[in-house]
Amino acid sequence: MNKKADFDMAKVLDVDTDWWRGAVIYQIYPRSYQDSNGDGVGDLLGIVQRLPHIASLGVDAIWISPFFTSPMKDFGYDVSNYCDVDPMFGSLADFDALVETAHELGLRVMIDLVLSHTSDQHAWFAQSHQDRTNDKADWYVWSDPKPDGTAPNNWLSIFGGPAWTWEPRREQYYLHNFLSTQPDLNFHNPDVQDALLDVTRFWLDRGVDGFRLDTINFYYADKDLRDNPALPPERRNANIAPSVNPYNHQEHLYSKNQPENLEFLARFRALLEEYPGAAAVGEVGDAQRGLELLGQYTAGTTGVQMCYAFEFLAKDPLTAERVAQVFAEVDTVAADGWACWAFSNHDVMRHITRWDLTPAAARAYATLILCLRGSVCLYQGEELGLPEADVAFEDLQDPYGIEFWPEFKGRDGCRTPMVWEPSNQTGGFTSGNPWLPVSSDHLNRSVAAQEDDPGALLHHYRRAIAFRRTHPALVKGTHGGVSADGSVVSFTRTLGDQTLYCAFNLSDAPATHALPDGSWATVGSELGSTAPGPDGHLHLGPWQVALSLKT
């Protein structure tokens, strides 16, 4: 492929360079989406087979979790070759077919770039760890031990234990914020930045429309490797790591979130600007400063276009008060930025289980996320209302869950295979033995079963996405103050002469809520939207929404 061919494909999509603003992005975890060859692991050609389903939802883009060459110690988030496809997922030709098919269906393609660290089997690290004088010696974060031989500082790994591992050939420690097999790159070295930008260009030239940037705030470590201070117990939360993980006991002032990151993001954004319409969404992993960093990284035109923090991926119930609180903070620390909201992804318990949602509640939350200001990521199976799967210890694959079992069961429960039809024990995912067991509780929620049920959640997601697309104020509009009135969260969305008033009863009890002054027409009846009563107030049943268009 060449750049000209990519731009021709962009024309087919009628490129709107601002397409990402308000986009709905569907996340695919490739190991678990569709297996095309019977080996029990999903692959790129399997995704190609299922793209019509994704297009039928009405989403704007797909985000594919890593499919690069990898020893799979962290299931693709440990990359050993950034510019090739791992054989278990297929080939570069398969990826080209995926991009071409997606574009024909009107879907943009975003891929997951893991830039903060590589696998210890990457050629760069294979050279770097040999000695202190080779050409890649400074490509990773290395440090001498303290005089007593212990690690350079107190930094901890998210996956448990210290964030440092000893390399006897160099007689130094190397940094890893995750597994010891995932050494951290040294972004203070401009050669490292150049190499990673070359990787980015490789995929842009291959036709991708953008990137999801894994752990975007982990790129830099403090040059002086200062100790992280202790975090008082009252400030700890489990948004990023489970409560049993001592990682929560530190305030990560120096192991991540460094100010130099803005300089690299400016270089990254400048490269994106060479490819009209290319965009990126960053994952901000920080329990205390997530929204603040979101604001920093997406303000203006020198950072990434959008970021997501973990506020709506947290275990805390998403009440009206909580939604209002999050948006009040966004308006304070990220007013000039752009958020990308998600309720579920491949790293957290599925929100149907996390918040113990009834079918009515699932519909209300689906409508809510598609009305909020920001872009949206939907995780595969979310449109089916899949709950968290219960994976037995002997079936666990995730090293994170194995480390902290049984208090934390890891991420396998949200990564089990997609269910396409209920006629066999693998849900149509594979003809072989699936890499994770298919939950029997998922089979009756399969795509085929829901297609035949007009009242199924799958159809509600389609209607909610269609409603969003037909109301530009919901896509790119501003919002009026998000406020909580008991169990009702409400806000306005405005673009040009279109204003929508959105109210959601986030409880299983009825609620009454006053419409703002003005003339309003009820819209969204297909989503269960209710009209005001004779008294002019909204009388909302449990988990009911009210969507009103200003006239």
C-alpha positions as CSV (number, residue, x, y, z in Angstrom):
1,M,0.0,0.0,0.0
2,N,1.0,3.6,-0.4
3,K,-0.1,6.9,0.9
4,K,-2.0,7.9,-2.2
5,A,-4.0,4.7,-2.1
6,D,-4.9,5.5,1.5
7,F,-6.1,8.9,0.6
8,D,-8.2,7.5,-2.2
9,M,-9.9,5.2,0.3
10,A,-10.4,8.2,2.6
11,K,-12.3,9.9,-0.2
12,V,-14.6,6.9,-0.4
13,L,-15.5,7.6,3.2
14,D,-16.1,11.3,2.4
15,V,-13.6,12.2,5.0
16,D,-14.7,14.6,7.7
17,T,-11.4,15.5,9.5
18,D,-13.6,16.1,12.6
19,W,-15.3,12.7,12.3
20,W,-13.9,11.5,15.6
21,R,-15.8,14.2,17.6
22,G,-18.8,12.4,18.9
23,A,-18.0,9.2,17.0
24,V,-19.3,5.8,18.2
25,I,-16.4,3.3,18.2
26,Y,-16.8,-0.4,18.6
27,Q,-14.0,-2.2,20.4
28,I,-13.0,-5.7,19.2
29,Y,-10.9,-8.0,21.3
30,P,-9.5,-10.1,18.4
31,R,-8.8,-13.3,20.4
32,S,-12.5,-13.5,21.2
33,Y,-14.5,-12.1,18.3
34,Q,-14.5,-14.8,15.6
35,D,-12.3,-17.8,14.9
36,S,-12.1,-18.5,11.1
37,N,-9.8,-21.5,11.2
38,G,-10.9,-23.7,14.1
39,D,-7.9,-23.2,16.3
40,G,-10.0,-21.7,19.1
41,V,-8.5,-18.2,18.8
42,G,-10.2,-15.3,17.1
43,D,-8.4,-13.8,14.1
44,L,-8.5,-11.0,11.5
45,L,-10.4,-13.0,8.9
46,G,-12.9,-13.8,11.6
47,I,-13.4,-10.1,12.1
48,V,-13.8,-9.6,8.4
49,Q,-16.6,-12.2,8.5
50,R,-18.4,-10.3,11.2
51,L,-18.0,-6.7,10.0
52,P,-21.5,-6.6,8.6
53,H,-22.9,-7.1,12.1
54,I,-20.8,-4.1,13.4
55,A,-21.9,-2.0,10.4
56,S,-25.5,-2.9,11.2
57,L,-25.2,-1.2,14.6
58,G,-24.6,2.1,12.9
59,V,-21.2,2.8,14.6
60,D,-18.6,5.0,13.0
61,A,-15.4,3.0,13.6
62,I,-13.9,-0.1,15.0
63,W,-11.0,-0.3,17.5
64,I,-9.0,-3.5,17.3
65,S,-7.0,-4.5,20.4
66,P,-3.4,-5.6,19.6
67,F,-2.8,-8.3,16.9
68,F,0.9,-7.7,16.5
69,T,3.6,-10.3,16.8
70,S,3.8,-11.2,20.5
71,P,4.7,-14.0,22.9
72,M,1.3,-13.3,24.4
73,K,2.4,-13.1,28.0
74,D,-0.1,-10.2,28.3
75,F,-2.2,-11.3,25.3
76,G,-0.8,-8.9,22.7
77,Y,0.0,-6.0,24.9
78,D,3.6,-7.3,24.9
79,V,4.7,-6.5,21.4
80,S,7.7,-8.2,19.9
81,N,7.2,-6.7,16.3
82,Y,5.2,-3.6,15.8
83,C,5.0,-4.0,12.0
84,D,3.7,-7.5,11.6
85,V,0.7,-9.6,12.5
86,D,1.0,-12.5,14.9
87,P,0.5,-15.7,13.0
88,M,-2.3,-16.7,15.3
89,F,-4.3,-13.7,14.0
90,G,-3.3,-14.1,10.4
91,S,-1.1,-11.9,8.1
92,L,-0.6,-8.4,6.8
93,A,-2.6,-9.4,3.8
94,D,-5.5,-10.4,6.1
95,F,-5.2,-7.0,7.8
96,D,-5.4,-5.3,4.4
97,A,-8.5,-7.2,3.6
98,L,-10.0,-6.1,6.9
99,V,-9.3,-2.5,6.2
100,E,-10.7,-2.7,2.7
101,T,-13.9,-4.4,3.8
102,A,-14.4,-2.1,6.7
103,H,-14.0,1.0,4.5
104,E,-16.5,-0.5,2.0
105,L,-19.0,-0.8,4.9
106,G,-18.4,2.8,5.9
107,L,-16.4,1.9,9.0
108,R,-13.1,3.5,10.0
109,V,-10.4,1.4,11.4
110,M,-8.5,2.3,14.6
111,I,-5.8,0.0,16.0
112,D,-4.3,-0.4,19.5
113,L,-0.7,1.0,19.7
114,V,1.2,-0.1,22.8
115,L,4.0,2.5,22.9
116,S,5.0,2.7,26.5
117,H,6.6,-0.8,26.6
118,T,7.5,-3.8,24.4
119,S,7.9,-7.5,25.0
120,D,11.3,-8.6,26.4
121,Q,11.4,-10.6,23.2
122,H,11.4,-7.5,21.0
123,A,14.7,-7.1,19.0
124,W,15.3,-3.7,20.6
125,F,15.3,-5.2,24.1
126,A,17.3,-8.3,23.0
127,Q,20.1,-5.9,22.1
128,S,19.6,-3.4,24.9
129,H,19.9,-5.9,27.8
130,Q,23.2,-7.4,26.5
131,D,25.5,-4.6,27.9
132,R,25.7,-0.9,28.5
133,T,27.4,0.1,25.3
134,N,25.3,-1.3,22.4
135,D,23.3,0.9,20.0
136,K,20.1,0.2,22.0
137,A,21.6,0.5,25.4
138,D,19.6,3.6,26.3
139,W,16.3,2.5,24.6
140,Y,14.8,1.2,27.9
141,V,14.7,2.6,31.4
142,W,17.8,1.2,33.1
143,S,19.2,2.1,36.5
144,D,22.1,1.1,38.8
145,P,21.0,-0.4,42.1
146,K,21.2,1.4,45.4
147,P,24.5,0.9,47.2
148,D,22.8,-2.1,49.1
149,G,21.9,-3.7,45.8
150,T,18.2,-3.1,46.0
151,A,16.0,-1.5,43.4
152,P,16.5,2.1,42.4
153,N,13.3,3.3,44.1
154,N,10.0,2.2,45.5
155,W,7.9,2.0,42.3
156,L,5.5,-0.8,42.0
157,S,4.1,-2.8,39.1
158,I,0.4,-2.8,38.4
159,F,0.6,-6.5,38.0
160,G,2.1,-7.0,41.5
161,G,5.5,-6.7,43.0
162,P,8.3,-4.2,42.4
163,A,8.5,-2.4,39.0
164,W,12.1,-3.3,38.6
165,T,13.9,-6.5,37.5
166,W,17.6,-7.2,37.7
167,E,19.6,-7.9,34.6
168,P,23.0,-9.6,35.5
169,R,24.7,-8.9,32.2
170,R,24.4,-5.1,32.7
171,E,24.3,-5.3,36.5
172,Q,21.4,-2.9,36.4
173,Y,17.7,-2.9,36.9
174,Y,15.1,-2.3,34.2
175,L,11.7,-0.7,34.7
176,H,8.4,-2.4,33.9
177,N,5.1,-0.9,35.0
178,F,3.4,-4.2,34.1
179,L,4.8,-7.7,33.8
180,S,8.6,-8.2,34.1
181,T,8.4,-9.4,30.5
182,Q,7.1,-5.9,29.4
183,P,10.2,-3.5,29.8
184,D,9.4,0.2,29.6
185,L,10.8,2.2,26.7
186,N,12.9,5.3,27.5
187,F,11.0,8.2,25.9
188,H,13.8,10.6,27.0
189,N,15.8,9.2,24.1
190,P,14.7,10.9,20.9
191,D,15.7,7.8,18.9
192,V,13.0,5.8,20.7
193,Q,10.4,8.5,19.8
194,D,11.5,8.4,16.2
195,A,11.2,4.6,16.0
196,L,7.8,4.7,17.5
197,L,6.6,7.4,15.1
198,D,8.0,5.3,12.2
199,V,5.7,2.5,13.5
200,T,2.8,4.9,13.5
201,R,3.5,5.9,9.9
202,F,3.8,2.3,8.9
203,W,0.1,1.7,9.9
204,L,-1.1,5.0,8.6
205,D,0.4,4.1,5.2
206,R,-1.4,0.8,5.4
207,G,-4.7,2.6,5.6
208,V,-5.7,2.8,9.2
209,D,-7.8,5.8,10.2
210,G,-6.5,6.2,13.8
211,F,-5.2,4.7,17.0
212,R,-6.2,3.8,20.5
213,L,-3.1,4.6,22.6
214,D,-2.6,2.2,25.4
215,T,-1.5,3.7,28.8
216,I,-0.9,7.1,27.2
217,N,0.2,8.6,30.5
218,F,2.9,6.0,31.2
219,Y,5.3,7.0,28.4
220,Y,7.8,8.9,30.5
221,A,9.3,8.1,33.8
222,D,10.9,10.8,36.0
223,K,14.5,11.3,34.9
224,D,15.7,11.3,38.5
225,L,13.7,8.2,39.4
226,R,12.5,9.8,42.6
227,D,10.4,7.7,45.0
228,N,6.6,7.9,44.8
229,P,5.1,9.3,48.0
230,A,2.6,7.3,50.0
231,L,-1.1,7.8,49.2
232,P,-3.3,8.4,52.3
233,P,-5.9,5.6,52.7
234,E,-8.8,8.0,52.3
235,R,-7.5,9.0,48.8
236,R,-7.1,5.4,47.5
237,N,-9.5,4.0,45.0
238,A,-9.6,0.8,42.9
239,N,-10.4,2.5,39.5
240,I,-7.1,1.3,38.0
241,A,-5.9,-1.6,40.2
242,P,-8.0,-3.9,42.5
243,S,-8.1,-2.9,46.1
244,V,-5.9,-5.8,47.2
245,N,-3.1,-4.5,45.0
246,P,-0.5,-2.4,46.9
247,Y,-0.1,-0.3,43.8
248,N,-3.0,1.7,45.3
249,H,-0.9,2.7,48.2
250,Q,1.3,5.1,46.2
251,E,0.7,8.5,44.6
252,H,2.3,7.9,41.2
253,L,3.9,11.3,40.8
254,Y,7.1,10.1,39.2
255,S,6.5,6.7,37.6
256,K,4.1,8.2,35.1
257,N,2.2,11.4,34.3
258,Q,5.4,13.4,33.4
259,P,5.1,16.9,31.8
260,E,7.5,15.9,29.0
261,N,4.7,13.7,27.6
262,L,3.0,16.7,26.1
263,E,6.1,17.3,23.9
264,F,5.9,13.7,22.5
265,L,2.1,14.0,21.9
266,A,2.8,17.2,19.9
267,R,5.1,15.2,17.6
268,F,2.6,12.4,17.4
269,R,-0.3,14.8,16.5
270,A,1.9,16.5,13.9
271,L,2.3,13.1,12.2
272,L,-1.4,12.4,12.3
273,E,-2.0,15.8,10.6
274,E,-0.2,14.5,7.6
275,Y,-3.0,12.1,7.0
276,P,-6.3,13.9,6.7
277,G,-8.9,12.4,9.1
278,A,-6.4,10.4,11.2
279,A,-7.3,10.5,14.9
280,A,-6.3,9.0,18.2
281,V,-7.9,8.2,21.5
282,G,-5.7,7.8,24.6
283,E,-6.2,5.6,27.6
284,V,-5.4,7.6,30.7
285,G,-4.7,5.2,33.5
286,D,-4.7,7.2,36.8
287,A,-7.0,6.9,39.7
288,Q,-6.4,10.4,41.1
289,R,-5.7,12.7,38.1
290,G,-7.4,10.9,35.2
291,L,-9.8,13.7,34.1
292,E,-7.1,16.4,34.6
293,L,-4.7,14.5,32.3
294,L,-7.5,14.0,29.8
295,G,-7.9,17.8,29.7
296,Q,-4.2,18.3,29.2
297,Y,-3.7,15.7,26.5
298,T,-6.7,16.8,24.4
299,A,-6.7,20.6,24.7
300,G,-5.9,22.5,21.5
301,T,-4.3,20.9,18.5
302,T,-1.0,19.6,19.9
303,G,-2.3,16.5,21.8
304,V,-4.5,13.6,20.8
305,Q,-8.0,14.3,19.7
306,M,-9.7,12.4,22.6
307,C,-8.9,10.4,25.7
308,Y,-10.8,8.3,28.1
309,A,-10.3,8.0,31.9
310,F,-11.8,5.4,34.2
311,E,-14.6,7.3,35.9
312,F,-17.3,5.4,34.1
313,L,-15.3,2.1,34.2
314,A,-15.2,2.2,37.9
315,K,-17.1,-0.2,40.2
316,D,-18.9,2.6,42.0
317,P,-22.6,2.7,41.0
318,L,-23.3,5.2,38.2
319,T,-25.9,7.3,40.0
320,A,-27.3,10.6,38.8
321,E,-25.2,12.4,41.4
322,R,-22.0,10.6,40.1
323,V,-22.7,11.5,36.5
324,A,-23.2,15.2,37.5
325,Q,-20.0,15.1,39.7
326,V,-17.9,13.7,36.8
327,F,-19.1,16.3,34.4
328,A,-18.6,19.1,36.9
329,E,-15.0,18.0,37.2
330,V,-14.7,17.8,33.4
331,D,-16.0,21.3,33.1
332,T,-13.3,22.4,35.6
333,V,-10.2,20.5,34.4
334,A,-11.0,19.5,30.8
335,A,-13.4,22.1,29.5
336,D,-11.3,22.5,26.3
337,G,-10.7,18.8,25.9
338,W,-12.7,15.9,24.5
339,A,-13.6,12.8,26.4
340,C,-14.4,9.4,25.0
341,W,-16.7,7.5,27.4
342,A,-17.0,3.8,28.0
343,F,-18.8,1.6,30.4
344,S,-17.1,-1.7,29.6
345,N,-13.8,-2.8,27.9
346,H,-11.3,-5.6,28.0
347,D,-9.8,-4.6,31.3
348,V,-12.8,-4.3,33.6
349,M,-15.8,-6.3,34.8
350,R,-18.6,-5.9,32.3
351,H,-20.9,-3.1,33.4
352,I,-24.1,-5.3,33.4
353,T,-22.6,-7.3,36.3
354,R,-20.5,-4.5,37.8
355,W,-23.6,-2.4,38.4
356,D,-26.1,-5.3,38.6
357,L,-28.3,-3.9,35.9
358,T,-31.8,-5.2,35.0
359,P,-32.8,-5.2,31.3
360,A,-34.6,-1.8,31.8
361,A,-31.5,-0.3,33.5
362,A,-29.3,-1.6,30.7
363,R,-31.5,0.3,28.2
364,A,-31.4,3.4,30.2
365,Y,-27.6,3.4,30.5
366,A,-27.2,2.6,26.8
367,T,-29.3,5.6,25.9
368,L,-27.4,7.8,28.5
369,I,-23.9,7.1,27.1
370,L,-25.1,7.9,23.6
371,C,-26.5,11.3,24.7
372,L,-23.5,12.5,26.7
373,R,-21.1,15.0,25.4
374,G,-18.1,13.2,24.1
375,S,-17.3,10.2,21.9
376,V,-18.3,6.7,22.8
377,C,-16.5,3.3,22.9
378,L,-18.8,0.2,23.0
379,Y,-17.1,-3.1,23.9
380,Q,-18.0,-6.2,21.9
381,G,-21.0,-8.0,23.4
382,E,-22.1,-4.8,25.2
383,E,-24.8,-4.5,22.5
384,L,-26.1,-8.0,23.7
385,G,-26.1,-7.1,27.4
386,L,-23.5,-9.8,28.2
387,P,-22.8,-10.1,31.9
388,E,-19.3,-11.0,33.3
389,A,-18.5,-14.6,32.7
390,D,-17.6,-16.8,35.6
391,V,-14.2,-18.4,34.7
392,A,-12.9,-21.1,37.0
393,F,-9.4,-20.8,38.3
394,E,-8.2,-23.7,36.3
395,D,-9.4,-22.0,33.1
396,L,-7.8,-18.6,33.9
397,Q,-5.4,-17.2,31.3
398,D,-4.9,-13.7,32.6
399,P,-1.6,-13.4,34.7
400,Y,-3.2,-10.5,36.6
401,G,-6.1,-12.7,37.9
402,I,-3.7,-15.6,38.7
403,E,-1.6,-13.3,40.8
404,F,-4.4,-11.8,42.9
405,W,-6.9,-14.8,42.9
406,P,-9.4,-15.2,44.6
407,E,-9.9,-11.6,45.8
408,F,-9.5,-10.4,42.2
409,K,-10.3,-12.8,39.4
410,G,-8.6,-10.9,36.6
411,R,-9.9,-9.8,33.2
412,D,-10.8,-13.2,31.6
413,G,-14.5,-12.8,32.6
414,C,-14.9,-9.9,30.2
415,R,-12.8,-11.5,27.5
416,T,-14.7,-14.7,26.8
417,P,-15.7,-15.4,23.2
418,M,-18.5,-13.4,21.5
419,V,-21.7,-15.4,21.1
420,W,-23.2,-15.5,17.6
421,E,-25.8,-18.2,17.8
422,P,-27.0,-20.6,20.5
423,S,-26.9,-23.9,18.8
424,N,-23.6,-25.2,20.2
425,Q,-21.4,-24.7,23.3
426,T,-19.1,-22.3,21.5
427,G,-21.8,-19.9,20.4
428,G,-20.7,-20.0,16.8
429,F,-17.3,-18.5,17.8
430,T,-15.2,-21.5,16.8
431,S,-15.4,-25.0,15.5
432,G,-12.6,-26.0,17.8
433,N,-11.8,-25.6,21.5
434,P,-12.1,-21.9,22.5
435,W,-9.1,-20.4,24.3
436,L,-11.5,-19.4,27.1
437,P,-14.7,-21.2,27.8
438,V,-17.9,-19.8,26.4
439,S,-20.3,-18.8,29.2
440,S,-23.5,-20.9,29.1
441,D,-25.2,-17.8,30.5
442,H,-24.3,-16.0,27.3
443,L,-25.7,-18.4,24.8
444,N,-29.3,-17.2,25.1
445,R,-28.1,-13.7,24.6
446,S,-26.4,-14.5,21.2
447,V,-26.7,-12.2,18.2
448,A,-29.0,-14.7,16.4
449,A,-31.3,-15.1,19.4
450,Q,-31.6,-11.3,19.7
451,E,-32.1,-10.6,16.0
452,D,-35.3,-12.7,16.2
453,D,-36.6,-10.7,19.2
454,P,-37.8,-7.2,18.4
455,G,-37.6,-6.3,22.1
456,A,-34.0,-7.3,22.5
457,L,-31.3,-5.0,23.8
458,L,-29.4,-5.4,20.5
459,H,-32.2,-3.5,18.7
460,H,-32.3,-0.9,21.4
461,Y,-28.6,-0.1,20.8
462,R,-29.3,0.2,17.1
463,R,-32.1,2.6,17.7
464,A,-30.1,4.6,20.2
465,I,-27.1,5.0,17.8
466,A,-29.5,5.9,15.0
467,F,-31.2,8.5,17.3
468,R,-27.7,10.0,18.0
469,R,-26.8,10.2,14.4
470,T,-30.0,11.9,13.4
471,H,-29.5,14.6,16.1
472,P,-26.3,16.5,15.4
473,A,-26.5,18.2,18.8
474,L,-25.8,14.8,20.4
475,V,-22.8,14.2,18.2
476,K,-20.8,17.4,18.3
477,G,-22.9,19.8,20.4
478,T,-22.1,21.5,23.6
479,H,-23.9,20.6,26.8
480,G,-25.7,22.6,29.4
481,G,-25.0,22.0,33.0
482,V,-25.3,18.3,33.9
483,S,-27.3,18.2,37.1
484,A,-28.8,15.6,39.5
485,D,-32.3,16.0,40.8
486,G,-32.7,13.0,43.1
487,S,-32.3,10.0,40.9
488,V,-32.7,12.0,37.7
489,V,-29.7,13.3,35.8
490,S,-30.4,15.9,33.1
491,F,-28.6,18.1,30.7
492,T,-29.1,20.0,27.4
493,R,-27.2,19.3,24.2
494,T,-27.0,22.2,21.7
495,L,-25.6,22.6,18.2
496,G,-26.7,25.6,16.0
497,D,-30.4,26.0,16.3
498,Q,-30.9,22.4,17.7
499,T,-31.3,21.9,21.4
500,L,-32.2,18.6,23.1
501,Y,-33.1,18.2,26.8
502,C,-32.2,14.8,28.1
503,A,-33.4,13.4,31.4
504,F,-32.7,9.9,32.8
505,N,-34.2,8.3,35.9
506,L,-31.3,6.1,37.1
507,S,-33.3,4.2,39.7
508,D,-35.9,1.5,40.1
509,A,-38.4,3.9,41.7
510,P,-40.6,6.4,39.9
511,A,-39.4,10.0,39.8
512,T,-40.9,13.4,38.9
513,H,-38.8,16.0,37.2
514,A,-39.6,19.5,35.9
515,L,-38.8,20.4,32.3
516,P,-37.0,23.7,31.8
517,D,-39.1,26.7,30.6
518,G,-39.8,26.8,26.9
519,S,-41.5,24.9,24.2
520,W,-40.5,21.2,23.9
521,A,-41.5,18.4,21.7
522,T,-41.1,14.8,22.9
523,V,-38.7,12.8,20.7
524,G,-37.2,9.3,21.0
525,S,-40.4,7.4,21.6
526,E,-38.6,4.4,20.1
527,L,-36.2,4.6,23.0
528,G,-39.0,4.7,25.6
529,S,-38.9,8.4,25.9
530,T,-41.9,9.8,27.8
531,A,-43.9,13.1,27.4
532,P,-44.6,15.5,30.2
533,G,-47.9,15.1,32.1
534,P,-50.8,17.5,32.2
535,D,-48.9,19.4,35.0
536,G,-46.0,20.0,32.6
537,H,-43.7,17.8,34.6
538,L,-42.0,14.6,33.5
539,H,-43.3,11.6,35.4
540,L,-40.6,9.0,34.9
541,G,-41.0,5.4,35.6
542,P,-38.1,3.3,36.8
543,W,-35.2,3.6,34.4
544,Q,-37.2,5.7,32.1
545,V,-35.8,8.5,29.9
546,A,-37.3,11.7,28.5
547,L,-35.8,13.3,25.4
548,S,-37.2,16.6,24.3
549,L,-36.5,18.8,21.3
550,K,-36.8,22.6,21.7
551,T,-39.3,24.1,19.3
